Amino acid sequence: MVSAVNKLINEKLLKNPPKWMKDNICLEVITGSFAYGVSSDTSDMDYN
């Protein structure tokens, strides 16, 4: 699975991230309804 933050950086959707950010993410967690299996087709996905 590709890092969500790296995907946002690559697609230029995350503006001006710190230079160190892309190569220094050690933990990225999906939380919220998706993590608990109660999401629907219209639910958003929360990352922490």
C-alpha positions, 0 to 999 in steps of 0.5 A: 500500500502506498503512503497516502501522504506520499500520494498527495505529495506526488499528485501536488495536492499537498502544497509545500510539505517539509522536505523531510516529510516524504522519506520519513513517515514511519507510521500511517494509520487508517482510522474512523469508520473504515477501520471498524468496518462500518463505512459505506460507499460515501464515507471518507477515509481518515488517516492519522 
